[in-house]
């Protein structure tokens, strides 16, 4: 990585160290190896119990800290390096002036869980782990609030964490990248096989914070508050219930093969929040080359714009080569 200039000097080691370590360890964006879970936490930050991650360092905090919550089969370190010579969100934030002590990621799913078809991370111990991490970041940075950037199931895990802990006042912005807010459509076809795909379960009758992503409208044996369009636990209604937080969405619409496998318009808004005054932007990329898997990299510059400016609606898009619309 080319050193970032500040006046006549290069960036301090505390800014560049995480990326330098990744280069030395040979971590790539496609490497599905144990190196993806190596801790890149820097003293004096102590993350507590995690399965890996990054963040910390001895530098001055001047921005609202950002916490990255990864997807179902990813790790925190997947946020660090871009693909196809395109910088990642992390790298773009460093270029925008953020320090390593302002950017944090946590691997909250164990390796065995990422490789298992029966593991469901959407349960109380996951939300407790994430809440404790957020609290440690706040203590370390002396920040009253943090920004959260989530991808895929990580969006759901982040929202459920804030509901379980009641800590919404500790969050300034939530950026949702392809979060399955209405559940997973394919779960309807696997209901009879729920034991093999526990992420497809509905809400537990014993504990509302142990749930899967079975779509609420198709649930015959148990109402799933989380994937419903309304209610205090409705993922889509979170902005309406928490007016002090600014919400953003980035989606691939009908081209999201996970959230809209039928490619029909009825599932195009599967990742979007219900309209509210604090839903600042809901951008949808309408390009058949952009899908659930590639979206996170495509929207990197737009995420940085959402975090660093007061943009609203379509003005939050930093895309120059794709058709982007803003959903209400």
N, C-alpha and C positions, 0 to 999 in steps of 0.2 A: 504493500500500500504506500502510495506517495505521501510523505509527511505533510501535514497541514501547516501552512505558514501563519504565524501571528506576528505581524510586524517583521522584524529581522531575525526572528527565532523560529525554530521548529516547535511542533506541539510537544507539550510535556509528556514524559513517559506514561503518566497515569491515564492519558487519553488514548495512547496508541497501544498500550501493553496488551489488551485483550486480542486485538487483531494480529499483533506480532506473535503472540503465543499460538494462535490458530495456525498461522503459517508454519511455525516451527513444528507443530504437532501433525501437520499434513492433513488437517480437517478440510473437507470439501463439502459443497452443498448437497452432494448426492451420496456421501459416504454413510451407509447404514451400519456403522460399526460402533464399538464401545467408546471410541474417541468422541462421539457425539454427546456423551454424558459426562465428560470430564469437567470438573469444576473450574470455572474461570473467575471465581470470586476473588476479589482483591482485598487484602487487609487495609484498613482495620474493620471492614464490614464482615459481620458474622451472620450468615443466612439462616442458621438453625438447621432443622432437618429438611433436606431436599434430596432429590435424586440427581442433582447437578444443576448448573446454571451459570450465570455471569453477573457482574456488577460490583461496584465498590471502587476503592482507590482513594488516595490522599489528594483530593483536589477540591476546589471551591464549588459549591452548588449554587447556581444562579437561575436554573430553570426548574419548572415543576418536574419532578422525577417521573420517568416512564417505566411501567412494568409490563413486560410482554408475557402473554399466556398462550402457549403453543397448542397445536391441534392433536387429534387422537393418536396418531402414529409418529409424531415429531418429538423433538426435544427442544429445550431452550436455545441450544446452540444453533439450531436451524435459522434463528433470526439474525445471526451474525454475518453470514456470508451470502452474497448474492449469487445469481445464476447467469450463465451466458454473458459474462463480463458486464453484467448490470449490477450496480451497487444495491445492497440490502437496505432495509429501513434503518437498521442500526448504523450502517456506514454513512447514509445520507444525513442522519441526525448528528453524527460526529462532524461531518463537513459543515453542517449548519451551526456549529458552535457548542453543541452539547459535550459534556465531559463524561468519561466512563463512570464517574460517581453519581451520574444522573440517569443512567440506563441500566435496567435490571431485568433479568429473565430467570425463570424458575422451571426446572423439569419436575413436574408434579405427578407424573405417571411412571412407575417403575418399568424397567426394561421388559420384565416378564409380562406386564400389562400391555405394553405397546405391541407385543408380538402375539397376544392371545385374543382369539375371537370372542371369548366369554367374559373378558374384563370390562367392567363399567366404572369409569372414574367419577361418575356423577353420584357421589354419596358423601355423607357428613365428614368423614375423615379427610377427604380431598379439600373440602371447603375450609376446614379448620387449618390445614396446612397452608393454603393460599392466604388466608386471613393473617396468620402469624407472619408470613413472609412480607406481606404488605405493611404490617405494623413495624417490622424490623427495618424496612426501607425508610419508613417515615422517621423512626428514631435516629437512624444513621444520618439522614439528610437534613434533619430538623425541619421537615416540610409538613405543613398542615394538610396538604392534599397531594395526590398522585394522579397521573393519567394512566389509563389502562388500554393496551392494544391487544385484542384477542383475535385468534383465528380458529375457525371450525368449532369443534367442541370446546375449545378454550374460551370462547365467548360465553357459552352457557355456564361453564364452570365459574367464570369470573362473576357473572350476574348472580348466580346462586350463592356464591360466597358472600356477596354484599348483602343479600337478603338474610342469610343465616346469621351473619355477624351484626347486622343492623348498622353497618359502617358507611352508608352512602355519603355522609358529610365529609368523608375523607377522600372523596374522588371528585376531580374537576371534569375530566372528559373520559368517555368510553368510546373506543373505536372498534366497531364490529366488522370483521372481515369474514364474510361467508359463514356466519353463525347459523346453525339450524334452529331458528327460533320457533318454527312451526313443527319441529320434529323431522324425522327422516321418512319420506314417502315409501321407500322400499321396506320399511319396517312393517307396513301393513301386510305385505306378502310373506313375512317371516314370523307372523304372530304365533303360528302353531309350532314354530321352532325356537321360541323365545329362550329356551335353556341354552341354545347354542349362540345366541346373539343377545346377550343381556342388555346391551346398549339400546335394544329395541323394546325393552319392557316399558310399561306405563309407570305411573307413580305408585310407590309402595303404600299399602294401606296402614302400615305400622309407623312409617316415618316419611313425611312429605319431602324430606331432603335426600331421600334415596329414590331416584327416579331414572327412567330411560327416555328415549326420544320417540316413543310411539305417538303418532299424531293424535291429538285429543279428539278431533271430530270423528275419528274412526274407532275410538275405544269403546268396546262393548262390555268389558268387565272391570272398568275402573277409570274414573275421570282423571285425566292428566292435566292438572292445573298449569304446568309449566309450558306445554305446547298449545294451550288454549289461546284464543285471541283476546280474552278478557280475564280479569281477576287480579288479585294482589300478587300472585306468583307468576302470572303470564309473562313470558319472556318478551313478547311483542309489546306489552303494555308497560314495561319498566319505565320508559320516559314519563308517561302520564302519572305514575306513582312516585316519581322522584324528580321533581321539577328543578332542583338545584344542580343537577348534573347535565352536561351537554353531551348529546348522543350523535354518533355518526355511523353510517353503514356504507360498506363497499361490497358489491355483489356482481356475479356474472349472469344473473337473471336466468333465462331459459337454457343458457349454455352451461349451467352448473350441473354436472352429471350426477352429483350426489343429492342436491336439494331439489332438482327438477329433472329426474330421469326420463319423464315423458316428453320433455321439451314443449309442454303445453303452457299457455299463458296463465292458467289457474295456479301454477306453482312458481311463477316468475318472482313473486314477492316473498318467497319462503324465508329470506334472510333479513327482511326489513321490519323495522319497528312500526307500530301504529302511529299515525300522525299526532304530533304534539308540538307545542311552541319551542320546546327544548330539543327537538330532533332537528339538528342544524343542517345536515346534508345526508342524502341517501343516494349514492351514486351507483349506477348500474352500467357495466361495460357490455355493449351489444356487439360482440365480435366472437365468431365461432372458434377462434383460435385461443380465446381466453376462457378457461373453465375453472372448476373448483381448485384443481391442483396448481394452476399457473397464476391464479388471481393475486395471491399474496405478493409475488414479485412485481407484477404489473402495476399494482397500486402504490408501490413504495413511496414515490414522490408525492402522491396525493395525501398519504398518511402524514408525511412530514408537514405538508401545508396545513392540514387540519390541526396538528399539534402546535404549530408556531405562528398561526395567523388567526384573524377573526373572520375568515372566509365563511360563506354561507351558500348552500345549494350548489349549483353547477360551478360556481367560482372556486370551489374546493378541489376541482379536478386539475391535475397537473399533466394530464395525458394529451399528447399532441397528435397521435396517430390512430386513435380508436374512437368509435362512436360511443359517447357517454351521455346518459340522461340522468336527471335527478327525479327520483320518485317522491311524491308528497310525504 
